Amino acid sequence: MSTSPATEHDPHRIGSRYEMLRLLRRMLDDGLLIQMQGPHPQISVVTTMLDIDLDAEHLIVDCASHDAINQQFLDAGTADFETSIDHVKVQFSTDQITSTYFEGKPALCLALPEFMRRIQRREFFRVPVPVTNPATCALMLTQPPVVFDLYDISVGGVALLDKSRRINFRVGMMLHDCTLHLPDVGTITATLQVTRERELLLPSGTPIRHIGAAFVNLQGAAENLVQTYTTRLERQLIAKERGLQ
């Protein structure tokens, strides 16, 4: 994400300290997964916010378990961050990364961002799926089927977290007879088409693939169940933000 002067005229730019802190607090309180991208594409991990220190003007995020990965971020001193809050993409950057400890464990310390970007697309909104009660997708490409946790979901599609690497995903690939289990709502069978594939690293250093896929001709009862589930997740997020959960 560029930090050039042109960003001052970016319609997605957020410069209000209050609004930025509100978004950062959501990342912290909800334990949202955040992609941390280094100066090179291969330097990428999935992290979480651990603390916001307003006195020191610092953020604390979890680090990777491998020292070599952390050292690359420390040497670069810069990183871009991206997550999704209430189905809206949120991005920010920092040019100050140092090592620290949080509750006795290694972590990374960042300067508070000077600004953030919030990008609300006009297509279907993706809602993050809670890691404590994940929705799942079983693919029938192998026997037994491979089951994936969902990273996010919308009426337009899903993102899968691929830990097993048993399937060679390709952009454009059709995934037929996918069984999606939506907690507290129900189970549907749908066809998905792979739209994106990228490599991430979890904070533990474990590599994981993030697979974006679009629903193909989702309609009727299946579409209604997906809409019911996404609405339920949105309400839970709103309730949590307001301190009702």
VENBELPE-V418939 format. One record per residue. RES is the residue in one letter. SS is DSSP state (A for helix, B for strand, O for the rest). PHI is phi as a letter, one per 30 degrees, with the letter a starting at -180 (* if undefined). NEAR is the number of other C-alpha atoms within 10 Angstrom. Layout:
RES:SS:PHI:NEAR
RES:SS:PHI:NEAR
//
This chain:
M:O:*:14
S:O:d:9
T:O:c:14
S:O:d:7
P:A:e:8
A:A:d:8
T:A:d:15
E:A:d:13
H:A:c:8
D:O:d:10
P:O:d:10
H:O:c:15
R:B:d:17
I:B:c:19
G:O:c:14
S:O:d:12
R:A:d:14
Y:A:d:10
E:A:d:13
M:A:d:19
L:A:d:15
R:A:d:13
L:A:d:16
L:A:d:20
R:A:d:16
R:A:d:18
M:A:e:20
L:A:d:19
D:A:d:14
D:O:d:15
G:O:h:15
L:O:d:20
L:O:d:22
I:B:b:21
Q:B:d:21
M:B:c:26
Q:B:c:21
G:O:d:20
P:O:d:14
H:O:b:10
P:O:e:9
Q:O:d:11
I:O:c:17
S:B:a:25
V:B:b:27
V:B:c:25
T:B:b:21
T:O:b:21
M:B:d:23
L:B:c:18
D:B:a:18
I:B:b:19
D:B:c:12
L:O:d:10
D:O:d:6
A:O:c:9
E:O:h:11
H:B:b:18
L:B:c:20
I:B:c:24
V:B:b:24
D:B:d:22
C:O:c:27
A:O:d:23
S:O:d:15
H:O:c:12
D:A:e:11
A:A:d:11
I:A:d:18
N:A:d:21
Q:A:d:14
Q:A:d:15
F:A:d:23
L:A:d:18
D:A:d:10
A:A:d:14
G:O:i:16
T:O:b:19
A:B:a:23
D:B:c:18
F:B:b:20
E:B:b:20
T:B:b:20
S:B:b:22
I:B:b:20
D:O:h:17
H:O:i:20
V:B:b:16
K:B:d:16
V:B:b:22
Q:B:b:22
F:B:a:23
S:B:b:23
T:B:b:17
D:O:c:14
Q:O:b:17
I:B:b:21
T:B:b:17
S:B:d:15
T:B:a:15
Y:B:b:13
F:B:b:14
E:O:h:7
G:O:i:7
K:B:c:9
P:B:e:16
A:B:a:21
L:B:c:22
C:B:c:24
L:B:b:23
A:B:d:17
L:O:e:23
P:O:d:20
E:O:d:14
F:O:a:19
M:B:b:24
R:B:b:20
R:B:b:19
I:B:c:14
Q:O:c:15
R:O:d:11
R:O:d:6
E:O:d:9
F:O:e:13
F:O:d:20
R:O:d:23
V:B:c:23
P:B:d:26
V:O:c:23
P:O:d:18
V:A:d:13
T:A:d:6
N:A:b:11
P:O:d:17
A:O:d:22
T:B:b:20
C:B:b:25
A:B:c:18
L:B:c:21
M:O:c:15
L:O:d:14
T:O:b:10
Q:O:b:7
P:O:d:9
P:O:d:13
V:B:c:16
V:B:c:19
F:B:c:19
D:B:d:20
L:B:d:25
Y:B:d:23
D:B:a:22
I:B:a:26
S:O:a:22
V:O:d:23
G:O:d:19
G:B:l:21
V:B:b:24
A:B:b:26
L:B:c:21
L:B:c:20
D:B:c:21
K:O:c:14
S:O:d:11
R:O:h:12
R:O:d:10
I:O:c:11
N:O:d:6
F:O:d:17
R:O:b:13
V:O:d:13
G:O:j:13
M:O:d:13
M:B:c:17
L:B:c:19
H:B:c:15
D:B:h:15
C:B:d:18
T:B:c:18
L:B:c:22
H:B:c:18
L:B:c:21
P:O:e:12
D:O:i:10
V:O:b:13
G:B:l:13
T:B:b:17
I:B:b:17
T:B:c:15
A:B:b:19
T:B:c:17
L:B:b:24
Q:B:b:19
V:B:d:20
T:B:c:18
R:B:a:15
E:B:b:16
R:B:b:9
E:B:c:15
L:B:b:22
L:B:b:21
L:B:d:22
P:O:e:22
S:O:d:14
G:O:j:19
T:O:d:14
P:B:d:17
I:B:b:18
R:B:c:19
H:B:c:19
I:B:c:21
G:B:d:22
A:B:b:24
A:B:c:22
F:B:d:19
V:O:c:15
N:O:h:11
L:O:d:18
Q:O:a:13
G:A:i:8
A:A:d:10
A:A:d:17
E:A:d:18
N:A:d:13
L:A:d:18
V:A:d:24
Q:A:d:16
T:A:d:16
Y:A:d:23
T:A:d:24
T:A:d:14
R:A:d:14
L:A:d:18
E:A:d:18
R:A:d:13
Q:A:d:15
L:A:d:21
I:A:d:14
A:A:d:12
K:A:d:14
E:A:d:15
R:O:d:9
G:O:i:8
L:O:c:9
Q:O:b:9
//
